[in-house]
Amino acid sequence: MQRQSRITTLPLTGLVMPDTAGFTLRPLADAPRDLVIRWRRAYLLETMLGQESDVDATAIKDIDSYLAADSHRVLFDGDTPVAMTGFNAVLPDAVQIGGVYTPPDLRSHGLARRAVALHLAQARAAGVTRAILFAASAAASTAYQAIGFRRIGTFAIVLHAEPQVVHG
């Protein structure tokens, strides 16, 4: 199985902030644990990253690691959690965004872009100057272009049914 994804980048001086009135970005620990575990499970299945035999265990392990690292945030609309964003990698001047998730019934309302923009604004305030993001779909890529990301390439993820040996 193969999936094409888009690589996008953004100098944070070019971050375009969407309207965030009524929304707050909070630490992952502020959201119900069972909810963010369900979101992570759904993310793993949607992105084909959940190829392990126990996706539930992987989702729990991932959320636990995000909590320990304080790497992910949840967007709240008032008191309701509506989307998740995170940084998979953090360098002094750059971050890699990952694990962005909006439940299907809440998509197409700009929630992911709000979450990512607010998280990047926090990073920019801490001295980060650049962000990179791997968008799993054309729709995701379009959402991030709205806050200033520009496509710089494409990559493919290939999942084999059986383990492969690579000789170099």
DSSP file with accessible surface (Angstrom, degrees, kcal/mol):
  #  RESIDUE AA STRUCTURE BP1 BP2  ACC     N-H-->O    O-->H-N    N-H-->O    O-->H-N    TCO  KAPPA ALPHA  PHI   PSI    X-CA   Y-CA   Z-CA
    1    1 A M              0   0  134      0, 0.0   158,-3.6     0, 0.0     2,-0.4   0.000 360.0 360.0 360.0 136.9    0.0    0.0    0.0
    2    2 A Q  E     -A  158   0A 116    156,-0.2     2,-0.4   154,-0.0   156,-0.2  -0.973 360.0-171.3-130.7 143.4    1.3    3.5   -0.9
    3    3 A R  E     -A  157   0A  39    154,-2.2   154,-2.4    -2,-0.4     2,-0.3  -0.999  16.0-139.9-135.4 131.1    0.2    6.9    0.1
    4    4 A Q  E     -A  156   0A  96     -2,-0.4     2,-0.3   152,-0.2   152,-0.2  -0.723  24.0-178.0 -88.3 139.1    1.3   10.3   -1.3
    5    5 A S  E     -A  155   0A   2    150,-2.9   150,-2.2    -2,-0.3     2,-0.4  -0.922  21.5-122.8-133.3 162.3    1.8   13.2    1.1
    6    6 A R  E     -AB 154 135A  53    129,-2.6   129,-2.9    -2,-0.3     2,-0.5  -0.873  12.1-144.7-109.7 138.7    2.8   16.8    0.8
    7    7 A I  E     +AB 153 134A  34    146,-2.6   145,-3.3    -2,-0.4   146,-1.2  -0.874  26.2 178.9-100.3 126.7    5.8   18.4    2.5
    8    8 A T  E     -AB 151 133A   0    125,-3.1   125,-2.6    -2,-0.5     2,-0.3  -0.924   9.8-164.8-128.8 154.3    5.1   22.1    3.4
    9    9 A T  E     -AB 150 132A  23    141,-2.3   141,-2.5    -2,-0.3   123,-0.2  -0.940   3.8-168.4-136.7 159.9    7.1   24.7    5.2
   10   10 A L  E     - B   0 131A   1    121,-2.3   121,-2.3    -2,-0.3     2,-0.5  -0.910  19.9-142.9-151.6 116.7    6.4   28.1    6.9
   11   11 A P  E >   - B   0 130A  54      0, 0.0     3,-2.8     0, 0.0   119,-0.3  -0.714  31.2-131.2 -71.5 127.8    8.8   30.8    8.1
   12   12 A L  G >  S+     0   0    1    117,-2.4     3,-1.3    -2,-0.5   118,-0.1   0.675 103.2  71.8 -66.6 -11.0    6.9   31.9   11.2
   13   13 A T  G 3  S+     0   0  138    116,-0.5    -1,-0.3     1,-0.2   117,-0.1   0.747  99.5  50.9 -67.8 -20.0    7.2   35.5   10.2
   14   14 A G  G <  S+     0   0   35     -3,-2.8    -1,-0.2     2,-0.1     2,-0.2   0.265  77.8 135.7-100.2  10.9    4.6   34.6    7.5
   15   15 A L    <   -     0   0   17     -3,-1.3     2,-0.7    -4,-0.1   133,-0.2  -0.427  43.8-152.0 -62.9 125.4    2.1   32.9    9.9
   16   16 A V        -     0   0   77    131,-2.4    -1,-0.1    -2,-0.2    -2,-0.1  -0.904  11.0-143.7-101.7 113.4   -1.4   34.0    9.0
   17   17 A M        -     0   0   76     -2,-0.7    97,-0.1   100,-0.1     3,-0.1  -0.670  10.6-148.2 -82.3 123.3   -3.6   33.9   12.1
   18   18 A P        -     0   0   31      0, 0.0     2,-0.4     0, 0.0    -1,-0.0  -0.304  42.6 -73.2 -75.4 172.7   -7.2   32.8   11.5
   19   19 A D        +     0   0  112      1,-0.1    95,-0.1    -2,-0.1     0, 0.0  -0.547  53.2 173.5 -67.2 120.1  -10.0   34.2   13.6
   20   20 A T    >   +     0   0   38     -2,-0.4     3,-2.4    -3,-0.1    -1,-0.1   0.191  20.4 144.7-116.2  16.1   -9.7   32.4   17.0
   21   21 A A  T 3  S+     0   0   73      1,-0.3     3,-0.1     3,-0.0    -2,-0.0  -0.324  76.3  14.8 -58.4 129.2  -12.4   34.3   18.9
   22   22 A G  T 3  S+     0   0   57      1,-0.3    56,-2.1    55,-0.1     2,-0.3   0.339 108.9 103.7  88.5  -7.4  -14.0   31.8   21.4
   23   23 A F  E <   -E   77   0B  33     -3,-2.4     2,-0.3    54,-0.2    -1,-0.3  -0.838  46.3-173.7-109.1 146.5  -11.2   29.3   21.0
   24   24 A T  E     -E   76   0B  62     52,-2.0    52,-3.2    -2,-0.3     2,-0.6  -0.981  19.2-138.8-134.2 148.3   -8.4   28.4   23.3
   25   25 A L  E     +E   75   0B  24     -2,-0.3    50,-0.2    50,-0.2    -2,-0.0  -0.943  31.9 176.8-106.7 122.4   -5.4   26.2   22.9
   26   26 A R  E     -E   74   0B  67     48,-2.8    48,-2.9    -2,-0.6     5,-0.1  -0.846  36.2 -83.2-124.7 160.9   -4.7   24.2   26.1
   27   27 A P  E >   -E   73   0B  51      0, 0.0     3,-2.1     0, 0.0     4,-0.3  -0.222  43.2-112.6 -59.0 150.4   -2.2   21.5   27.1
   28   28 A L  G >  S+     0   0    4     44,-1.5     3,-1.9     1,-0.3    45,-0.1   0.850 115.1  66.9 -53.3 -35.1   -3.2   17.9   26.2
   29   29 A A  G 3  S+     0   0   72      1,-0.3    -1,-0.3    38,-0.1     4,-0.1   0.705  89.2  66.1 -64.1 -17.6   -3.7   17.1   29.9
   30   30 A D  G <  S+     0   0   92     -3,-2.1    -1,-0.3     2,-0.1    -2,-0.2   0.629  91.1  76.4 -78.6 -13.9   -6.6   19.5   30.0
   31   31 A A  S <  S-     0   0    9     -3,-1.9     2,-0.1    -4,-0.3    49,-0.0  -0.663 101.9 -86.6 -94.8 153.7   -8.7   17.3   27.7
   32   32 A P     >  -     0   0   63      0, 0.0     4,-2.0     0, 0.0     3,-0.3  -0.391  35.3-137.7 -58.8 129.0  -10.4   14.1   28.8
   33   33 A R  H  > S+     0   0  110      1,-0.2     4,-2.2     2,-0.2     5,-0.2   0.896 101.5  52.9 -57.7 -44.9   -7.8   11.3   28.5
   34   34 A D  H  > S+     0   0  100      1,-0.2     4,-2.1     2,-0.2    -1,-0.2   0.876 108.5  52.5 -62.5 -33.3  -10.3    8.8   26.9
   35   35 A L  H  > S+     0   0   27     -3,-0.3     4,-2.5     2,-0.2    -2,-0.2   0.956 110.3  44.7 -66.9 -49.8  -11.2   11.4   24.3
   36   36 A V  H  X S+     0   0    2     -4,-2.0     4,-2.4     1,-0.2    -2,-0.2   0.846 111.6  54.2 -69.2 -28.1   -7.7   12.1   23.1
   37   37 A I  H  X S+     0   0   29     -4,-2.2     4,-2.6    -5,-0.2    -1,-0.2   0.934 109.3  48.1 -67.0 -42.6   -6.9    8.3   23.1
   38   38 A R  H  X S+     0   0  138     -4,-2.1     4,-2.4    -5,-0.2    -2,-0.2   0.915 111.9  50.3 -62.2 -40.9   -9.9    7.8   20.8
   39   39 A W  H  X S+     0   0   16     -4,-2.5     4,-2.6     2,-0.2    -1,-0.2   0.922 110.7  48.4 -62.5 -43.5   -8.7   10.6   18.6
   40   40 A R  H  X S+     0   0   21     -4,-2.4     4,-2.7     2,-0.2    -2,-0.2   0.915 110.5  51.5 -65.5 -40.2   -5.2    9.2   18.4
   41   41 A R  H  X S+     0   0   97     -4,-2.6     4,-2.1     1,-0.2    -1,-0.2   0.941 111.5  46.8 -59.7 -47.6   -6.6    5.7   17.6
   42   42 A A  H  X S+     0   0   25     -4,-2.4     4,-2.8     1,-0.2     5,-0.2   0.910 111.3  52.3 -62.1 -40.7   -8.7    7.2   14.8
   43   43 A Y  H  X S+     0   0   41     -4,-2.6     4,-2.5     1,-0.2     6,-0.4   0.934 108.2  50.6 -60.0 -47.0   -5.7    9.2   13.5
   44   44 A L  H  <>S+     0   0    4     -4,-2.7     6,-2.3     1,-0.2     5,-1.2   0.910 113.8  44.8 -59.7 -41.9   -3.5    6.1   13.4
   45   45 A L  H ><5S+     0   0   81     -4,-2.1     3,-0.7    -5,-0.2    -2,-0.2   0.915 114.2  48.6 -70.3 -41.4   -6.2    4.2   11.4
   46   46 A E  H 3<5S+     0   0   92     -4,-2.8    -2,-0.2     1,-0.2    -1,-0.2   0.855 115.5  43.0 -66.7 -37.3   -6.9    7.1    9.0
   47   47 A T  T 3<5S-     0   0   13     -4,-2.5    -1,-0.2    -5,-0.2    -2,-0.2   0.423 108.4-121.6 -90.6   1.0   -3.2    7.7    8.2
   48   48 A M  T < 5S+     0   0   35     -3,-0.7    -3,-0.2    -4,-0.4     3,-0.2   0.647  83.0 117.2  66.8  16.2   -2.4    4.0    7.9
   49   49 A L      < +     0   0   69     -5,-1.2     2,-1.5    -6,-0.4     3,-0.3   0.657  53.3  81.9 -83.5 -15.7    0.2    4.4   10.7
   50   50 A G        +     0   0    9     -6,-2.3    -1,-0.2     1,-0.2     5,-0.2  -0.378  48.1 130.5 -87.7  60.7   -1.8    2.0   12.8
   51   51 A Q        +     0   0  114     -2,-1.5    -1,-0.2    -3,-0.2    -2,-0.1   0.515  39.9 107.4 -90.0  -5.8   -0.4   -1.2   11.3
   52   52 A E  S    S-     0   0   92     -3,-0.3     3,-0.3     1,-0.1     6,-0.0  -0.265  83.1-114.8 -67.9 162.9    0.4   -2.7   14.6
   53   53 A S  S    S+     0   0  132      1,-0.3     2,-0.5     2,-0.1     3,-0.1   0.782 109.6  43.7 -71.7 -23.4   -1.7   -5.6   15.9
   54   54 A D     >  +     0   0   82      1,-0.2     4,-1.8     2,-0.1    -1,-0.3  -0.746  60.0 169.5-127.2  85.5   -2.9   -3.5   18.8
   55   55 A V  H  > S+     0   0   18     -2,-0.5     4,-2.7    -3,-0.3     5,-0.2   0.850  79.6  59.4 -63.3 -34.4   -3.8    0.0   17.7
   56   56 A D  H  > S+     0   0   79      1,-0.2     4,-2.2     2,-0.2    -1,-0.2   0.933 106.3  46.4 -61.0 -45.8   -5.5    0.7   21.0
   57   57 A A  H  > S+     0   0   47      1,-0.2     4,-2.6     2,-0.2    -1,-0.2   0.893 112.2  51.4 -64.1 -38.6   -2.2    0.0   22.9
   58   58 A T  H  X S+     0   0   16     -4,-1.8     4,-2.9     2,-0.2    -2,-0.2   0.924 108.6  50.9 -64.6 -42.8   -0.3    2.2   20.4
   59   59 A A  H  X S+     0   0    0     -4,-2.7     4,-2.6     2,-0.2     5,-0.2   0.925 111.9  47.1 -61.3 -43.5   -2.7    5.1   20.9
   60   60 A I  H  X S+     0   0   66     -4,-2.2     4,-2.7     2,-0.2    -2,-0.2   0.940 112.7  49.1 -63.4 -45.4   -2.4    4.9   24.7
   61   61 A K  H  X S+     0   0  133     -4,-2.6     4,-2.2     1,-0.2    -2,-0.2   0.923 112.1  49.3 -60.8 -43.3    1.4    4.7   24.4
   62   62 A D  H  X S+     0   0   18     -4,-2.9     4,-2.5     2,-0.2    -2,-0.2   0.946 111.6  47.3 -62.2 -48.7    1.5    7.7   22.1
   63   63 A I  H  X S+     0   0    0     -4,-2.6     4,-2.6     1,-0.2     5,-0.2   0.925 111.0  52.4 -61.6 -42.0   -0.8    9.8   24.3
   64   64 A D  H  X S+     0   0   69     -4,-2.7     4,-2.3     1,-0.2    -1,-0.2   0.913 110.5  47.7 -59.7 -40.8    1.3    9.0   27.4
   65   65 A S  H  X S+     0   0   59     -4,-2.2     4,-2.2     2,-0.2    -1,-0.2   0.889 110.8  51.3 -70.0 -35.7    4.5   10.0   25.5
   66   66 A Y  H  X>S+     0   0   22     -4,-2.5     5,-1.5     2,-0.2     4,-1.3   0.903 110.7  49.1 -65.2 -40.8    2.8   13.3   24.4
   67   67 A L  H  <5S+     0   0   64     -4,-2.6     3,-0.3     2,-0.2    -2,-0.2   0.930 111.9  48.2 -63.9 -43.4    1.8   14.0   28.0
   68   68 A A  H  <5S+     0   0   92     -4,-2.3    -2,-0.2     1,-0.2    -1,-0.2   0.882 118.6  39.7 -64.1 -38.0    5.3   13.3   29.3
   69   69 A A  H  <5S-     0   0   69     -4,-2.2    -1,-0.2    -5,-0.2    -2,-0.2   0.587  98.0-136.5 -86.9 -12.3    6.9   15.5   26.6
   70   70 A D  T  <5 +     0   0   91     -4,-1.3    -3,-0.2    -3,-0.3    -4,-0.1   0.891  61.2 135.5  54.2  42.8    4.2   18.3   26.8
   71   71 A S      < +     0   0   19     -5,-1.5    16,-1.8    -6,-0.2     2,-0.3   0.607  47.1  62.7 -97.1 -14.8    4.3   18.3   23.0
   72   72 A H  E     - F   0  86B   1     -6,-0.5   -44,-1.5    14,-0.2     2,-0.3  -0.822  57.1-164.7-120.2 155.6    0.7   18.3   22.1
   73   73 A R  E     -EF  27  85B  35     12,-3.0    12,-2.5    -2,-0.3     2,-0.4  -0.906  12.4-137.8-132.6 160.1   -2.2   20.7   22.6
   74   74 A V  E     -EF  26  84B   0    -48,-2.9   -48,-2.8    -2,-0.3     2,-0.5  -0.974  15.2-135.9-122.6 133.7   -6.0   20.6   22.3
   75   75 A L  E     -EF  25  83B   0      8,-2.8     7,-3.3    -2,-0.4     8,-1.2  -0.764  22.2-160.5 -86.4 128.4   -8.2   23.3   20.7
   76   76 A F  E     -EF  24  81B   6    -52,-3.2   -52,-2.0    -2,-0.5     2,-0.8  -0.931  16.4-154.0-111.4 136.6  -11.2   24.1   22.8
   77   77 A D  E >  S-EF  23  80B  82      3,-3.0     3,-2.1    -2,-0.4     2,-0.5  -0.933  81.4 -48.4-102.0 100.1  -14.4   25.8   21.5
   78   78 A G  T 3  S-     0   0   39    -56,-2.1   -54,-0.1    -2,-0.8    -2,-0.1  -0.560 125.9 -22.6  67.3-118.3  -15.5   27.2   24.8
   79   79 A D  T 3  S+     0   0  138     -2,-0.5    -1,-0.3    -3,-0.1   -56,-0.0   0.316 119.4  98.3-102.8   7.6  -15.3   24.2   27.1
   80   80 A T  E <  S-F   77   0B  86     -3,-2.1    -3,-3.0   -49,-0.0     2,-0.3  -0.852  70.8-133.2-104.1 121.5  -15.5   21.6   24.3
   81   81 A P  E     +F   76   0B  23      0, 0.0    -5,-0.3     0, 0.0     3,-0.1  -0.558  34.4 163.7 -68.5 131.6  -12.4   20.0   22.9
   82   82 A V  E     +     0   0B   7     -7,-3.3     2,-0.3     1,-0.4    -6,-0.2   0.549  54.1   8.4-128.1 -15.1  -12.6   20.0   19.1
   83   83 A A  E     -F   75   0B   0     -8,-1.2    -8,-2.8    19,-0.2    -1,-0.4  -0.987  55.9-140.7-163.6 160.8   -9.1   19.4   17.6
   84   84 A M  E     +FG  74 101B   1     17,-2.8    17,-2.5    -2,-0.3     2,-0.3  -0.968  16.9 175.6-130.1 145.6   -5.6   18.3   18.5
   85   85 A T  E     +F   73   0B   0    -12,-2.5   -12,-3.0    -2,-0.4     2,-0.3  -0.944   6.6 173.6-141.0 161.5   -2.2   19.4   17.3
   86   86 A G  E     -F   72   0B   0     12,-0.4    12,-2.4    -2,-0.3     2,-0.5  -0.986  33.0-114.5-160.7 169.5    1.4   18.6   18.3
   87   87 A F  E     -C   97   0A  22    -16,-1.8    10,-0.3    -2,-0.3     3,-0.1  -0.969  18.0-173.9-112.4 118.2    5.1   19.0   17.6
   88   88 A N  E    S+     0   0A  83      8,-2.6     2,-0.3    -2,-0.5     9,-0.2   0.738  78.9  18.5 -78.1 -28.5    6.8   15.7   16.6
   89   89 A A  E     -C   96   0A  42      7,-1.1     7,-2.5   -18,-0.1     2,-0.4  -0.993  66.2-165.9-144.9 142.9   10.2   17.4   16.7
   90   90 A V  E     +C   95   0A  95     -2,-0.3     5,-0.2     5,-0.2    -3,-0.0  -0.990   9.8 172.4-135.0 123.5   11.5   20.6   18.3
   91   91 A L        -     0   0  108      3,-3.5     3,-0.3    -2,-0.4    -2,-0.0  -0.768  51.2 -96.3-115.8 168.8   14.8   22.3   17.6
   92   92 A P  S    S+     0   0  121      0, 0.0     3,-0.1     0, 0.0    -1,-0.0   0.863 123.2  19.7 -55.9 -34.5   15.9   25.7   18.9
   93   93 A D  S    S+     0   0   90     35,-0.2    36,-1.9     1,-0.1    37,-1.4   0.404 124.7  44.8-117.0   2.8   14.7   27.4   15.7
   94   94 A A  E     - d   0 130A  23     -3,-0.3    -3,-3.5    35,-0.2     2,-0.3  -0.995  52.6-162.9-149.1 152.3   12.3   24.9   14.1
   95   95 A V  E     -Cd  90 131A   5     35,-1.7    37,-2.0    -2,-0.3     2,-0.5  -0.957  14.1-143.2-131.3 150.8    9.3   22.6   14.8
   96   96 A Q  E     -Cd  89 132A  59     -7,-2.5    -8,-2.6    -2,-0.3    -7,-1.1  -0.977  22.6-141.0-111.8 121.1    7.8   19.7   12.9
   97   97 A I  E     +Cd  87 133A   5     35,-2.6    37,-0.6    -2,-0.5     2,-0.3  -0.593  34.1 151.9 -82.3 140.4    4.0   19.6   13.3
   98   98 A G        +     0   0    7    -12,-2.4   -12,-0.4    -2,-0.3     3,-0.1  -0.992  41.5  43.4-161.5 162.7    2.4   16.2   13.7
   99   99 A G        +     0   0    2     -2,-0.3     2,-0.3     1,-0.2    -1,-0.1   0.754  63.7 166.9  71.8  24.2   -0.5   14.4   15.1
  100  100 A V        +     0   0   24    -14,-0.1     2,-0.4   -15,-0.1   -15,-0.2  -0.574   9.9 172.4 -73.6 129.6   -3.1   17.0   14.0
  101  101 A Y  B     +G   84   0B  14    -17,-2.5   -17,-2.8    -2,-0.3   -61,-0.1  -0.992  23.4 177.4-146.6 134.5   -6.5   15.6   14.3
  102  102 A T        -     0   0   12     -2,-0.4   -19,-0.2   -19,-0.2     5,-0.1  -0.999  41.8-109.1-127.6 130.7  -10.1   16.9   14.0
  103  103 A P    >   -     0   0   13      0, 0.0     3,-2.3     0, 0.0     4,-0.5  -0.282  32.8-113.9 -57.5 144.1  -13.0   14.4   14.4
  104  104 A P  G >  S+     0   0   77      0, 0.0     3,-1.2     0, 0.0     0, 0.0   0.844 114.4  56.1 -51.5 -38.7  -14.8   13.8   11.1
  105  105 A D  G 3  S+     0   0  128      1,-0.3     0, 0.0     3,-0.0     0, 0.0   0.635 110.4  46.3 -73.8  -8.1  -18.0   15.4   12.2
  106  106 A L  G <  S+     0   0   51     -3,-2.3     3,-0.5   -24,-0.1     5,-0.3   0.364  88.4 116.1-110.6   3.0  -16.2   18.7   13.0
  107  107 A R    <   +     0   0   90     -3,-1.2     0, 0.0    -4,-0.5     0, 0.0  -0.228  59.5  39.4 -73.4 163.2  -14.0   18.9    9.8
  108  108 A S  S    S+     0   0  127      1,-0.0    -1,-0.2     0, 0.0    -3,-0.0   0.738  88.4  97.0  70.4  26.6  -14.2   21.7    7.2
  109  109 A H  S    S-     0   0  123     -3,-0.5    -2,-0.1     0, 0.0    -1,-0.0   0.169 100.2-105.8-123.3  11.7  -14.7   24.4    9.9
  110  110 A G  S  > S+     0   0   16      1,-0.0     4,-1.8     3,-0.0     5,-0.1   0.654  78.6 132.0  76.1  16.9  -11.1   25.5   10.1
  111  111 A L  H  >  +     0   0   12     -5,-0.3     4,-2.6     2,-0.2     5,-0.2   0.923  69.8  48.7 -69.9 -44.7  -10.4   23.9   13.5
  112  112 A A  H  > S+     0   0   17      1,-0.2     4,-2.9     2,-0.2     5,-0.3   0.929 112.0  49.5 -62.0 -43.3   -7.1   22.2   12.5
  113  113 A R  H  > S+     0   0   80      1,-0.2     4,-2.5     2,-0.2    -1,-0.2   0.892 111.2  49.8 -66.3 -35.3   -5.8   25.4   11.1
  114  114 A R  H  X S+     0   0   47     -4,-1.8     4,-2.6     2,-0.2     5,-0.2   0.938 112.4  47.6 -64.1 -46.6   -6.8   27.3   14.2
  115  115 A A  H  X S+     0   0    0     -4,-2.6     4,-2.3     2,-0.2    -2,-0.2   0.945 115.5  44.0 -59.8 -49.2   -5.1   24.7   16.5
  116  116 A V  H  X S+     0   0    1     -4,-2.9     4,-2.9     1,-0.2     5,-0.2   0.929 113.6  50.7 -64.2 -43.9   -1.9   24.7   14.4
  117  117 A A  H  X S+     0   0    0     -4,-2.5     4,-2.3    -5,-0.3    -1,-0.2   0.923 111.8  47.1 -62.0 -44.4   -1.8   28.5   14.1
  118  118 A L  H  X S+     0   0   32     -4,-2.6     4,-1.8     2,-0.2    -1,-0.2   0.906 113.2  48.9 -64.2 -39.3   -2.2   29.0   17.8
  119  119 A H  H  X S+     0   0    4     -4,-2.3     4,-2.1    -5,-0.2    -2,-0.2   0.915 112.2  48.5 -66.4 -41.1    0.5   26.4   18.6
  120  120 A L  H  X S+     0   0    0     -4,-2.9     4,-3.1     1,-0.2    -1,-0.2   0.860 106.6  56.5 -67.9 -33.5    2.9   28.0   16.1
  121  121 A A  H  X S+     0   0   24     -4,-2.3     4,-2.2    -5,-0.2    -1,-0.2   0.905 107.5  49.2 -63.8 -38.6    2.2   31.4   17.6
  122  122 A Q  H  X S+     0   0   83     -4,-1.8     4,-1.0     2,-0.2    -2,-0.2   0.922 112.6  47.7 -62.8 -44.0    3.3   30.0   21.0
  123  123 A A  H ><>S+     0   0    9     -4,-2.1     5,-2.3     1,-0.2     3,-0.5   0.911 109.9  52.2 -64.4 -42.6    6.4   28.5   19.4
  124  124 A R  H ><5S+     0   0  100     -4,-3.1     3,-1.9     1,-0.2    -1,-0.2   0.914 105.9  54.4 -60.2 -42.0    7.2   31.8   17.6
  125  125 A A  H 3<5S+     0   0   92     -4,-2.2    -1,-0.2     1,-0.3    -2,-0.2   0.787 106.1  54.1 -62.5 -24.9    6.9   33.6   21.0
  126  126 A A  T <<5S-     0   0   85     -4,-1.0    -1,-0.3    -3,-0.5    -2,-0.2   0.329 131.0 -92.7 -90.9   4.3    9.5   31.2   22.3
  127  127 A G  T < 5S+     0   0   47     -3,-1.9    -3,-0.2     1,-0.3     2,-0.2   0.424  75.9 144.1 103.7  -0.7   12.0   32.0   19.5
  128  128 A V      < -     0   0   13     -5,-2.3    -1,-0.3    -6,-0.1   -34,-0.2  -0.515  23.6-176.8 -71.7 139.7   11.1   29.4   16.9
  129  129 A T        +     0   0   83    -36,-1.9  -117,-2.4     1,-0.2  -116,-0.5   0.554  57.7  35.6-115.2 -11.8   11.4   30.8   13.3
  130  130 A R  E     -Bd  11  94A 109    -37,-1.4   -35,-1.7  -119,-0.3     2,-0.3  -0.997  54.3-165.3-147.7 148.6   10.3   27.9   11.0
  131  131 A A  E     -Bd  10  95A   1   -121,-2.3  -121,-2.3    -2,-0.3     2,-0.4  -0.965   3.7-162.2-132.2 150.0    7.8   25.1   10.9
  132  132 A I  E     -Bd   9  96A  51    -37,-2.0   -35,-2.6    -2,-0.3     2,-0.3  -0.967   9.4-175.3-129.5 147.2    7.5   22.0    8.6
  133  133 A L  E     -Bd   8  97A   4   -125,-2.6  -125,-3.1    -2,-0.4     2,-0.7  -0.997  20.5-147.5-145.7 137.1    4.5   19.9    8.2
  134  134 A F  E     -B    7   0A  79    -37,-0.6     2,-0.5    -2,-0.3  -127,-0.2  -0.936  22.3-154.7-104.8 109.4    3.7   16.7    6.3
  135  135 A A  E     -B    6   0A   1   -129,-2.9  -129,-2.6    -2,-0.7     6,-0.0  -0.766   7.9-156.4 -91.3 128.5    0.1   16.9    5.0
  136  136 A A  S    S+     0   0   40     -2,-0.5     2,-0.3  -131,-0.2    -1,-0.1   0.591  73.4  23.0 -80.9 -11.2   -1.5   13.5    4.5
  137  137 A S  S  > S-     0   0   52      1,-0.1     4,-2.4  -131,-0.1     5,-0.2  -0.970  78.0-110.1-149.3 164.9   -4.1   14.8    2.0
  138  138 A A  H  > S+     0   0   51     -2,-0.3     4,-2.5     1,-0.2     5,-0.2   0.890 118.8  54.6 -63.5 -38.0   -4.8   17.6   -0.5
  139  139 A A  H  > S+     0   0   76      2,-0.2     4,-2.1     1,-0.2    -1,-0.2   0.921 109.3  46.8 -63.1 -42.7   -7.6   18.9    1.9
  140  140 A A  H  > S+     0   0   24      2,-0.2     4,-2.1     1,-0.2     5,-0.2   0.926 110.8  52.3 -64.7 -43.0   -5.1   19.0    4.8
  141  141 A S  H  X S+     0   0    4     -4,-2.4     4,-2.0     1,-0.2    -2,-0.2   0.922 109.3  49.7 -59.6 -42.5   -2.5   20.8    2.6
  142  142 A T  H  X S+     0   0   86     -4,-2.5     4,-1.3     1,-0.2    -1,-0.2   0.909 107.8  54.3 -63.5 -40.7   -5.1   23.4    1.6
  143  143 A A  H  < S+     0   0   18     -4,-2.1     4,-0.3     1,-0.2     3,-0.3   0.914 111.2  44.6 -60.5 -41.6   -6.0   24.0    5.2
  144  144 A Y  H ><>S+     0   0   17     -4,-2.1     5,-1.9     1,-0.2     3,-1.2   0.802 103.7  62.9 -77.8 -27.2   -2.4   24.7    6.1
  145  145 A Q  H ><5S+     0   0   70     -4,-2.0     3,-1.7     1,-0.2    -1,-0.2   0.860  93.3  66.4 -61.8 -30.6   -1.8   26.9    3.1
  146  146 A A  T 3<5S+     0   0   47     -4,-1.3    -1,-0.2    -3,-0.3    -2,-0.2   0.742 102.8  45.2 -64.3 -21.8   -4.5   29.2    4.5
  147  147 A I  T < 5S-     0   0    2     -3,-1.2  -131,-2.4    -4,-0.3    -1,-0.3   0.303 134.6 -83.4-106.0  10.7   -2.2   30.0    7.5
  148  148 A G  T < 5S+     0   0   10     -3,-1.7    -3,-0.2     1,-0.3    -2,-0.1   0.327  78.0 142.4 114.5  -7.1    0.9   30.5    5.3
  149  149 A F      < -     0   0    0     -5,-1.9     2,-0.4  -139,-0.1    -1,-0.3  -0.392  31.9-158.0 -67.0 145.9    2.4   27.1    4.6
  150  150 A R  E     -A    9   0A 144   -141,-2.5  -141,-2.3    -2,-0.1     2,-0.2  -0.989  20.8-113.7-126.4 136.7    3.9   26.5    1.1
  151  151 A R  E     +A    8   0A 117     -2,-0.4  -143,-0.3  -143,-0.2     3,-0.1  -0.447  34.4 170.1 -69.9 133.5    4.4   23.1   -0.5
  152  152 A I  E     -     0   0A 107   -145,-3.3     2,-0.3     1,-0.3  -144,-0.2   0.390  59.7 -28.6-122.4  -2.2    8.0   22.2   -1.1
  153  153 A G  E     -A    7   0A  25   -146,-1.2  -146,-2.6     2,-0.0     2,-0.3  -0.991  52.6-107.8 172.7-178.0    7.7   18.6   -2.1
  154  154 A T  E     -A    6   0A  62     -2,-0.3     2,-0.3  -148,-0.3  -148,-0.2  -0.973  24.5-177.3-135.9 147.3    6.0   15.3   -2.1
  155  155 A F  E     -A    5   0A  57   -150,-2.2  -150,-2.9    -2,-0.3     2,-0.4  -0.934  15.5-136.2-139.7 165.5    6.9   12.0   -0.5
  156  156 A A  E     -A    4   0A  43     -2,-0.3     2,-0.5  -152,-0.2  -152,-0.2  -0.962   1.9-151.0-125.3 142.7    5.4    8.5   -0.4
  157  157 A I  E     -A    3   0A  41   -154,-2.4  -154,-2.2    -2,-0.4     2,-0.5  -0.962  15.6-163.9-108.0 126.8    4.8    6.1    2.4
  158  158 A V  E     -A    2   0A  72     -2,-0.5     2,-0.5  -156,-0.2  -156,-0.2  -0.963   1.9-165.1-114.7 124.2    4.9    2.5    1.4
  159  159 A L        -     0   0   41   -158,-3.6     2,-0.3    -2,-0.5    -2,-0.0  -0.945   7.7-155.6-111.5 122.0    3.5   -0.2    3.7
  160  160 A H        -     0   0  113     -2,-0.5     4,-0.1     1,-0.1    -2,-0.0  -0.741  18.5-136.9 -96.1 143.9    4.4   -3.8    2.9
  161  161 A A  S    S+     0   0  103     -2,-0.3    -1,-0.1     2,-0.1     3,-0.0   0.840  95.3  34.4 -65.7 -32.1    2.2   -6.7    4.1
  162  162 A E  S    S-     0   0  134      1,-0.0    -2,-0.1    -3,-0.0    -1,-0.1  -0.907 103.6 -89.7-121.5 150.3    5.4   -8.6    5.1
  163  163 A P        -     0   0  120      0, 0.0     2,-0.4     0, 0.0    -2,-0.1  -0.249  43.0-144.9 -57.3 144.7    8.6   -7.2    6.5
  164  164 A Q        -     0   0  114     -4,-0.1     2,-0.5    -3,-0.0    -4,-0.0  -0.902   2.3-140.0-115.3 144.4   11.2   -6.2    3.8
  165  165 A V        -     0   0  113     -2,-0.4     2,-0.5     2,-0.0     0, 0.0  -0.907  15.1-158.8-104.1 126.0   14.9   -6.5    4.0
  166  166 A V        -     0   0  135     -2,-0.5     2,-0.4     2,-0.0    -2,-0.0  -0.925   3.8-162.2-108.2 124.3   16.9   -3.7    2.5
  167  167 A H              0   0  163     -2,-0.5    -2,-0.0     1,-0.0     0, 0.0  -0.892 360.0 360.0-105.2 138.0   20.5   -4.3    1.5
  168  168 A G              0   0  130     -2,-0.4    -1,-0.0     0, 0.0    -2,-0.0  -0.481 360.0 360.0-116.4 360.0   22.8   -1.4    1.0
